[in-house]
Amino acid sequence: MIQIGLTQIAQSFGYDNISDAQVYEEEVASALLADQLGYDLVSMVEHHFEDYALCPDNFVYLAHIAALTRRIKLMTGAVIVPWNTQPLRVAEKAALLDHLSGGRLIFGLGRGLSRREYGQFGIAMDEARERFDEATPLILEALERGVMPAHQGRFFSQPEAALRPRPKRSFKDRSAQVAMSGDSVIEAARHGLKMMQFAYKPVEVHAQEVATYAEHYRQWHQAAPPVPFFVDFCVCDSNADRAAENADRYVRRYLLSLMHHYEMMGDHFADVKGYEEYGEGARALKDAGMEAIADDYLAGQTWGTPQQILDKIHARRDVLGPYDILLCMRFAGMPYEVLERSLRTFAAEVMPELRALESAETIAA
């Protein structure tokens, strides 16, 4: 069955006089509401230092949600592996959270894209790919075997270490990787992880990346690859004019925060090992200009009336095939009542239609 979840980013950007405490009160309230309304999972990002997103430890946040719920799955969306400089600690925290939540963890990993965050941690950004690729197999093996193997590498060295508590069950079918660049798509396949993408490229580009992922996954694992997660910024409202007004206001404003936080038009990407593709993208963004970028970004997200949203999802599925859905519904100054209306309207009028769709857990050959 299709998975439908809520993505949270704990953003204070765009709000007037909002406290960090209020950000978390509203994120927790919406996570609990999502549980009550029948959403399958809640996902929290990892970000540091800025009002773009202020969740420095999604394990801690999700442990809190675990204590307040009994059903909804909990996803790290994602743990940024290079910032967690001891892979053993990542594996330990994942195993512990899975125990505390009764086996509800979906383990999401990522590489990170913000030069500011890398700089604050004192980690060279051009080491990101190598750090991720060295650490990730160790973490996955530890979660599968309950033991992290002895390792002597460029970035990490340690003797064999047992995880305590031991993992409850396998993470093979409940681990994912953010994969927004060509090399990350291939690495997600190599690591045997479900691919997660944020919907901001033309759907035909996403489709090609899904096909590349599926091809490499089959080559490495001789098995059918899992369908991807797609993350959208969502406003769902029975009133079409209000939906359009709120989407235009808040999705465009969120894009400004994204462009600033990641320096998406920055020249630095071209000179950072492993991020050359983003350098090419930065040049294309400069050529397009912010107005065109914002128009395209808004058009690519999932917002509108329930029927408009269903039409957009059907159109994307026609190109991509089946996929699991993650929706970000609070961002860029959006009042809580707008978020709550979106959560409730989507659950009541969109979710039943999606549940009735033909679904798949793997990508067809």
Secondary structure, DSSP 4 states (H G I P E B T S, - for coil): ---EEEEE----TT-SS--HHHHHHHHHHHHHHHHHHT-SEEEE----SBTTB--S-HHHHHHHHHHH-SSSEEEES-EEGGGS--HHHHHHHHHHHHHHTTS-EEEEEE----HHHHHHHT--GGGHHHHHHHHHHHHHHHHHHSEEPPEE-SS-EE--EE-SSPPSS--TTSEEEE--SHHHHHHHHHTT-EEEEES-S-HHHHHHHHHHHHHHHHHHHSSPPBPPEEEEE-EE-SSHHHHHHHHHHHHHHHHHHHHHHHTTT-GGGGGSTT-HHHHHHHHHHHHH-HHHHHHHHHHHS-EESHHHHHHHHHHHHHHH-S-EEEEE---TT--HHHHHHHHHHIIIIIHHHHHTS---SB---
